[in-house]
Amino acid sequence: MQSAGVYLSIPFCRQKCTYCNFASEAHAPALLPGYLRALEREIAERARFWAAAGIPASEDMPVDSIYLGGGTPGMLRPEELASLLGTVRACFSVPGDAEITLEASPENATRENAAAWAYCGVNRVSMGVQSMVTQELRAVGRRHSAETVADAFAALRYAGIANISVDLIAGLPHQTTESWQSSLEALLRLAPPHFSVYMLEVDEDSRLGREILSGGSRYTREAVPSDEQVADQFSRASERLRAAGYVHYEISNFARPGRHSRHNEKYWTGAPYFGFGVEAHSYDGRRRWANTDSLTDYMAALEKGVAPLAQHKTLSVQEKLEERLFLGLRRLEGLRLSDLEAEFRASVRQKYAEQIGEFCRTGWMETDGDHLCLTERGLLFSNEIFASFLA
């Protein structure tokens, strides 16, 4: 039987970073216990909520990955984390070797917390490092330092959590080629099994993004590197990580062999996953549904005993094909067009001949006639490529 993933949204932060475009806020800590009660209720009563929305229950499907994202789930107290994971285990079949990931800031990963996380079953921690340079960190509202990161690694490993992933962002204010290289080398010395390397997203959903788009001067907007510099930094990181033995397996993700993110692979391969909490998304192979992105509305819905859904859609054959294409192309190994044609009983090569031909000519994609993948240069323009495959 196919295994699913479970995502738990903890949209609370002690301070909102200027680049963040997620549905997370520096909510009053007093709201967190009530939110967790609502979250556990949504998990426990999911079958009723899904049935009311016309979504057949999938609760018998085993779950081999649990991912606590946010926000900053690392700020949960040990008893809160234990209760939440206990609810998931009580409501789903979770094998003993399931991957359980907790997102945390470096300052959360103290020896005491790491020991509690391990006791609760957490065996993978994703740390939002972003940079190892103090000036860059302070410019975007991050509290930690390079020393904090090193201490966090030591605490996690002492607790027996060796599967550590770190995030880096290319394009932070004040970042230079030299400082980017410094951050990368400092983290390589700590030897995390997994890196996620992102290029700064500029959009209206973050404070820094709004300043950049409007030409404002807040949040050190004027110190943000150019698009060309950001692309160069990403390319340098890709080259350096591959040289250090990391497998570049998805656009933004690099891992030691066998250390890829089991949970995130579900998103890219079309496996089912169930999301709970504010703005959490779910997919069962045929349908997608998502919760409201409002903390107030979410808690009010659960208080009334109704589903906190904001959207629900059964995918058409065309929509499923499009998703398989652009999600499959996110993975560096690409996809086989003959597999898609067998699954969807359609000539994918003929249907998308114009797009495939254009991007192969520009050097953004390559194909041998059946296997299709992005090139190194194409990774930098993936959003434009994916958009071309959407009807």
N, C-alpha and C positions, 0 to 999 in steps of 0.2 A: 504494500500500500504506500502511496506517495505521502511524504511527510510535509507538514506545513511549518510556517514560522509564526511567532507571535510578537507583535510590536507593542510596547507600552509607552505611551507619551507622558512625560513629566515636564510640563511647560513652565517650570519655575527656575528662575536664575536669581542670584544675589545682585547681579548687575547686568544690564543688557549691553552686549558688545555693539559697537557702532556699525559693524559690517553685517550683523545678523539679520536675516530675512525670514526667520522661522516664527511660528506662532508661540513664542515664548516671551515672558515678561518678568520683570523684577516684582512679582506679585507679593503682597503682604504674606509673610510666613504663616500667619494665622489661618490663611485659606487652605494651606496644604493638607492638613488632616481631613477636612471635609472633601477635598478633591480626591484623595486616596480612597475614601469610603465610597464615593461615587464611581470611581474607576473599578473597584472591586465588585460593586454591584453590577456594572455593565458586563464584566467578565462572567459573573455567576448567572446572570439572566440573559445572556447573549442569544440563546435559542428563541426566547420569547420576542426579544427586540427584532431579531432577524426575520422571524415569521411574520411579524406585524408589517414589515417592509416588503414582504414577498420574497425573502431570501431563504431558500431551503437550508436547514441546519447542516453544518459540516463538522459538528462537534466530535464525531468519532475519529476524525483524522488525527494521527499522532503528530506531535510537535517536537521537532528536534533542534529548534533554535528559538531563543527568547532574546529580545533586544530591548533594553531600556534606554530610550533616547529623550531628547529634550530641546531646550532646557538643559538642566544639570541634574540628572538622577543621582549623581554622586553626593548630593546634599541631603539625601534621605537618611533618616536615622536607622540604625540597624534593625530595630523592631518593625519599622515601617517597610523596609525592604523585605524582611522575612515574611511579613504578613502578605504582601503583594505577590511574591513568588509562590507562597503557599497556596494562594487562591488559584494561580495559574495551574499549579500541579494538581490541585483538587478537581479542576474543571477540564483539564486536558490530559491525555496520555503523554507524559514527558519521560523519555528514556534517561538512564543515568549518565550517558555520554553526550547529552544535549549541550550545544554551545549556548552559554548564557553570557551575554555581553552587557556591560554597564558603561554608559558614557559618563565621564568625570572630568573635572578640571584638575590640573596637577595639585592644587592646594587641598583638594578633597582627599587625595590618596595618602593619608597618614597611615602609620603602622596599625593604629587601632581600627581605622575604617577598613583598611585592606584585609585585616584578619576577619572582620565581621562580614565583609563581602564574600570572602572565600567560604566562610561557615554557611552562608546562605546558598551557596552553590554557584556563585559567579566564577567563571573560569576564563573570562576574556574582558579586558578593560580597554575602552577607546578613549584616549586622552586628547582633549582640545589644546594642544600645545601652541599651534599657529606660528610661533616664532620663538627663537631663543635669545632675541635681542631686546633688552629692556625698553629702549626708546620706542620700538615698534609696538610692543605689547601695551605700554601705557597709552599710546596714541589711540588705540581702539578699545580701551577700557578693560584690558586683561590685568589681573592682579599678580600673577605668578612671575617667577624669574627662572633663569637657567638652573640655578641651584635647587629651586623647588621641584623642577622636572626630574633632576637627578635623584633627589630624595624620594620622589614618588616611585620611580623605577625600583629603587632599593626596597621600599616598603612593600610594593606589590610582589616582588620576587621572594621576599622573606616570607610572605603569606602564602606562597605557592602558586601565585597567579603569574605565569610566565608568558601567557599569550597577550601581548600588549600591542595596541595599535596607536599610532600618533597621527594627528592632523597637522598639516602645514598649509599656509595660505600664501600664494605668490601674489604680490600687489598691495601689501599693507603700506600705509603711510610711512615715509622715511626709508623704505626698503631699497637697498642697492644690490647690485650683482654680488658685491663682496659680503654684505651682511646676509644675503640669502645663502651664499655658499657656507658662511660661518654657521648658520642655523642648521643646515643640512649635515655638515660634518660633526657638529656637536651631538646631534641625535644619532648619527651612525656610530659614534663611539659608545652610545648607550645600547646599541644593537636591538631595537625593537623588531619583532618578527613581521610587523606590518606597518606600512605607511599609506596615508591618504593625502594626496597633494592636490590642492584646489587652486584655481585661479579666482581672484576676487570677483564676485558677482556684483554688477552695478545695476540696481533696479530700484523702483520706488518703495520697496518693502523694507529697506534698511535706512537708517539715518545717514550713514556715509554715502550710500547710493543716491539718495535724494539730493544731497549737497553736490555731488559730482554732476548729476544730470542738470541741476539748476544753476551750476556755476557759482555756488555759494562758497563760503570760506570757513564754515564750521568743521569740526572733527578733522582738522589738518588735511582737508581736501586737496589743498595745493601741493601737498607732499606725496600724493599717490603716484606711483610710477605710471608711465605711459602703457598703452595696450601692447606695444612692441616689446617693452621691457618685461612685462608680465609674461608674455608668450615665450620670451627668451629664458626667463627664470624657470618656467615649467619645463621647457626642453632640456635645460641643464640638469634639473633634478631627475628627469627621466633617464638621461644618459648616465648620471652618477649612480643612481640606485641599481640600474641594470648591471653596471660594472661591479657593484658591490655584491651581486648575487641575488638580487630581488627579481621576482618575476612580475613583469608589468602585465597584469591579467585583465584590467578594466581601465577605462580612460583615466580615472583618478587614483587607482589603487595598485599597490605594489606589495608583494608578500614573499617571504621565504617559502620554498617549496612545502606544500601541505598546510600553509598558514593563511590561506585566503579566508575571507569572511563567509562562513556558511550561510549566515542569515541574508546578507546582501546579495549573494548569488541567487537567492530565490526571486528577487525582483528582476534580475537580468535574464533568467532562464524561463520565466513564466510559471514558476511554482506557486502554489497558494500560500497566502499569508493573511493573518487576521490582526487588525490594529484596534487598540482600545485607548480611549482618552481623547483629549482635545486634538482636532485636526488629523486624527489617525485614519489611515486608509487600509482597505481590505480588498482581497482578490481571491476568488475561489475557482478560477479557470474559465468562468463564463461571465461573471458579474464583477463590477467594481463598486464599492461604496465608501463613503467618507463621512466622518463626524464633523460637527461644527467646529470652526476655529475660534469660537468665543468661549472663554472659560466660564463666564456668567451663564451663557445659554446652555452650556454642557451640564453644569451643576444643576441648573433649574430643571432641565429635562429629566435627569436621573432622580431628582427629588420627587418629581411627579410620576416616576415610573414609566416614562416613555423613552423611545429610542432617541439618541442625540444625533441622528443622521442629518446631514446637510445635502447629500446627493447619493443617488443609487442608479446604476445604469447596467443594462445587459448589453454586452458588446456584440456588434454585428460581425459577420465573417470578415469584412473589410477592415474593421477596427482591430480585430485580433491579428490579422496579417500585418498591419502597419506596426502594431506594438512589437510583434515578434521580430520585425525587421530592425527597428531602431534600438530596441533593447538588446537584441543579439549583436548588433554592431558596436555596442558599448564595450563588449568583451574583445580583447585584443585578438583572440583566436578567430573572431568573426563567425560566419555561419555558412552552411551549405545550402545553396538555392534549391538543389534537388530535394532536400529534406522538406523545405517549405512547400515546394510544389506537390510533393506526395501528400503532405498533411492537408493543404488547402485545395488541392485538385485544381490548380490554376498555374498558368505559365508566368511565374514571377519574373523571369528574365525578360519576357516580352512586355509585361505590364510596366516594368520599371527600366526598360532599356535606355530611355533618354537620360534619366538621372544617373544610372550606373556609368553610361558612356561619358557623360559630362565630367563626373567626379574622377573617373580614371584618367581622363585627358588632363585635368588640372593637377593630378598627382595626389589627390586627397583620398582615393580609394584604389584598391588593386584587386584583380580577379583572374583566375585561370579558366574562367568560363563557368565554374560551379562554386568554388570557394570564394567568398567575398569578405573583405575586411577593410578597415581604415588604415591608412598609412600613418607614419609618425606625424607628418604635417597635417593630415586629415584630423588627427585628434584635436588640434587647435581650433578647428572649424566644425566640430561635431554638431553643434546646435543647428547650424545652417544646413548641414547634410540631412539630419533627421527631419527637419521641417519639410524638406523637399519630398519626403516619402509619405507625408500626411495628405489625405484627400482634401 
